[in-house]
Amino acid sequence: MVLRKFTLLLLFILTAATGFAQVRIAGQVTDAVTGEALPFVSIYVKNTSLGTSTDVSGAFAMRLATAPDSITASFVGYLPQTLPVQKGVAAQTVNFKLRTNAQQLQEVVIRPGENPAWAIMRRVMDNKHVNDKRKLTAYQYEAYTKMQFDVDNVGQRKGKGVVGKAITSLVDSQLYLAGEDGRRVLPFFISESLSDVYYTREPKRSKEIIKATKVTGIGLQDGTLVSQVIGSNYQDYNFYQNWVSVLQKNFISPIADGWKGYYNYELEDSTYIGDDWCYELSFKQKRAQDLAFNGRMWISADGYALRRIDVKVSKSANINFVESIALKQELLPVGERAWMPASTDVAIKLVGLTPKRPGILASVHTSYKDVVVNQPEKPAFFDKPVELLSSATKQTENFWEKRRHDSLTVADQQVYATINAIREAPKVQRFTNLVTTLSTGYRSFGKVSWGPWPYTYAYNDVEGHRLQVGGKTNIHFSDKLELRGYVAYGTDDQKAKYSVGARYILSRKHWSEIGVEHQEDLQQVGLMSDKLEASPFFMGLSRFGELLGPMMVRKTSVYLQRDVMRNVTERISLRSRRFTPQYDFAYYTEGPEQPDKVASSFTATEVSVLTRFANNEVYVENDNERISLGSGSWPVLSLKYTLGLNNALGSTVDYQRVDAIVEQEFVMGRLGNALYRLEAGKVFSPVPYPLLEVHTGNEMPFYYEATYNLMDYFEFASDTYASLHYEQYFEGLLFNRLPLIKKLKWRVLASSNILYGSLSQKNLDLMPAVTPSGATQESLKALGHTPYVEVGYGIENIFKILRVDAFHRLTYLDEGARKFGLKFSVQFKL
């Protein structure tokens, strides 16, 4: 009983003491000039989490365990004010009178019942054009980028599959590192680059000069291509744009013009970021499946500029193989009130096809310094948007120690050591060699690369079993001269086919090259278009089965190509081809007026000039090849003129031909992405029909966007034509609204092919009904006034890699025409 009374007495004393020790501070916040009460003002103790806010009448009250030295009031559009607190006074009144910030452009109006964050967002919108770096005439800076890739989900259990077994069988357990979540990860790639980046507004141009690069990775055969795509230009995230591109996906910016329709905002706090007093806003996407961010941003009270942003992408976003994306960026003023990034950090987690497969953790850090504004370079300076200096890959470790913006951490040094310890393992080398061969079509052996492998074997009704072996020299042989060739043999026709060629790079600065080729091989009339030259997989598969319109073609060609100016490429070529049909074919050499002059074989010698214009197109170099990274949303225009020379090098025909192509990809906001290709052409003289535009059909079960998917090979030919190919990728717009299907993350797409064409009577009259051998010649089919039309719809992202398209043919539904068909393709798309 005594113990119980003592305990109750002790509790009473402690409670009373606590109550007496509390300090109550109350007051009101008003405008220093008008005297109006200010609602939603932040009241806080600096460097602590203690604080409150005023009510609608500007009043506040807070209880504290001890009396602080001072309390601070801050509010949108007003200068913060700090007032002292009296010591030893249990209850006291502190009234604030805030003065407006004289540097503000306009007053902040918080409307009755309105979210206070909206007032800040309106001011951000009013000042976007002032704070956006794109308003500058020009700017330049030095950028340092460090990129690291780690494999996770390995080492936790015995590896499964090719990758898992290869890794777990060859890697010593001591080589695993600890990831951020404590799980073991295996680094396989790390890179550093130091670049000078330049931008000019009129005309809009950018350039990156990579001064130093250091690439270390498992399976890399050559780091020059990687070095060109890891620079800061590809880590440029500008949230002042309405759309921010991450992993080639366009996310709506939290400070986009239509901000209120995509996000919910809250005013969380006010605090200092460096020397800048900022308002902290949180934001969340309104619809889970939108490509939008969730996170926080800090807006400077002086100028309403974006000072810091910290965003993440929701798992519900429909992005393949991506589990999470986090992006942090800090910005600083650089002159004329424009703000530019001081540092950017990106972390991406990529998952395997299944939860048990290895995933990848990617992290990228970029820092910027030595910013110079409004000193534009001359337009010619930007002719080569990405330039890798010859000394970039040869810098010493002493250079890196002096020039890195931040020194390497112990963890970074351990990553380098781990990668160097395992990248020469035989199993890893065999696996990476296999992946490289499958993706590029070639397998390198020293100075020579074998391939392309899709042509290695085929079986058809003319050649029987066709066996082919070929190759080309690579950059280890020469960085200017490339030799290439192949030999092939058919077991049924017992004929050898071959090709030999060479190309020489005259200049890499203004890319110039010259090439020559001699070839004798079997081709198909409907598949001889120059548009198919870059499609080894399609062309390799087209050699199987029945060959339609097979012709033995002996070709000799020479060309000269040069970038005559930025965005403009010219190509001049001379080509002579001898066509020897392997089927019943004939034509009137002098027209139907002289029916006794009939021939089956013919020779065409032609000169062609190709002009290609692609505004803002960016190229990178991979050994002796150039790879286009696209021209953004600008259209690409190609114009080709061909002149057939009669009697030149044995030519038996003369003609003129013009072809034009316009193609473009662009973003359509919430409707996703779209692309189109417009083509038109005309052959001005009657010629044997293999020289006409024989429209490319597709009889295979695989989808190929350069073909008409329900048209047969050699079904239609034209001497005048115009066509439109259109594809619309809706991303997750439709299926993301369906409760059960949205979990599959399927994506809907639509496409259409429309072709207008005609064939003049003069061309039709060139074909005799009977060939010299007495066989009846199949008549050529031409399009009439009605266009050929096929429409398609499909689903992509099935099992993350499969695309299925369904096509309907709407015109020329004659007997035997395919009215409906399914096409399949495999694609790795985020």
C-alpha angles and dihedrals in degrees: 000000000000091000091050093051091047091052093050091048091050092050090049092051093048092048093049092047090052091050094050092048095059120104120211117206119186135166148122136266119218140168108269092221107035099026091227117152114251117218126203094025114158113239114188148147110250118250092012137086092239116116151104139198136241123261126233090285093051093251126136139177131188136177120215132185091227134013113262123215091249146344128223133216122202132175141168112281094008134096113251115251128205121199130185124251120220117241120233095017111119096197124025142156124235117183123192127208108192124202122212119252105257091208094063116109096219140355122277112239118201107193121216110280092003126140103256090221089067092064090057092046091053089054091048089054091049091054101039095101090050097049100038113105090219089076090070117100089227141338139185136186144163115256130196117197128188119186129184133182123195131184115228133181091053127107092029091097137353109305119258127202128016096300097041094048093046092051100043093045097053107030120087111230089236091066094066116102130209116258126211092269092048095254120127118261133183117219114219104165137034129164140175129196136181116201144170110225124199131189133181126183103205103074096011106243137150134189136184122200110196105212098176135009134177119189125181120173145144111256098010110142094184131004101203096092092045090049091061096052100044097064126112094266088075092048095055106127112175111184091188086076116085091236125041115201115221119168088349090300119119114229122190110247118237087232095045119135090255094047097138093059095056108033145044114218136201130187102229107172148322122244146144120274102191105312095336123097106222142184114231113220127183121205136189130189115253096219119042097216096050118109092249140123136249121204147075137297134191117221119199114240088215104068101348093253126156104261100171135357131190115185140169133191118235119243087234091068110110099244121137120239091355118119098171143356125196124183129183126183136175122198134197133190114260105181139306087040092288117139126215133183117272093185139357128196124189127184121185129180115204119192130206127249088272131023090254094055121094116270133201131238112203124190128180127186122188127180128185133206144154093049116188121186136199098011101115124196123226117274093248089061089070097052091109107043095193119035124179110199115227090238094049096097094041101062116131127237088250089060091052093049090056100040105039111109088220127022119245115266123228088256091055091051090050090053092056090049093049095050092048090050097058110024093088094055109127095228093053091047092051092049095048091046089055093050092048092050094049094047101042100028092234137093117203124223108179109293095355131067120205120219164333088246098197087073095052097097138013138156124211141153095260105042100024108204107011117199121188135180124183146145149166139227118258137209092283087067095045138334090217110030124061123183121193140171149138142205125212136182134196120211094210104041090033091213128139119225126193148168132198126182147154138201130193126201107223096181137000097192094064094017109240129166140165126206144182132193139179118192139170115185146131115269138173123241095230094047104050097096117130087227090074097054092097094051108084094159094053093042092046093053092045090067091069123093126001116001114218117210096356114195132179104228124194109195134183118181142167129187144180121206129184141165096237091186139345110306094004124099125182125197124186118187140176117204135177120191131184112202118203111177119220091201136050105297133145140158138190107257093200099028131263090300089078103039093172092068103079128150137179102195124053140172127224124194115186143173117210135186119200122192118189124187120190115166115218093357113167122211131191126192124238107188103298095345133086119222121198117222090193135256099264112238095336119115119246117223126199125183123183130185120192127191119193112212116212116216092008112129089346096311116165099188136055126197146138127233136182126194130180132186131187119184133172143169121204143167120251100189114235090000089070126227132328138193134187138183122201118194132180135166147157137205107209100198135049109263138165106285097248085071093053125087100279102190114235114245128189121223094165124097090239125093119240118174096212092063139070099248100208096036119099123233111275092005100129134021130183140184091199121035147156126187143179126206115187133178128183119195109198093185106198097335097116109024094042088070094058111087099217102029095049090071089065090058092219118166129214124224136175133201142179139192120201121181129184116187144154138190120212121233089242091063092045090051092056090074116083116212091232127040123223088262090060095251121136111250117226110243119244116251117225133187117250131205090300115081124233106250132185127169129195143188129186153161124245131186094051104159082354094280110049126091123190122190127189116204132195122197108216103182139039091033095171122156109291095022116131106242096180135020145164122226127193134202138170118225136168104218131156 
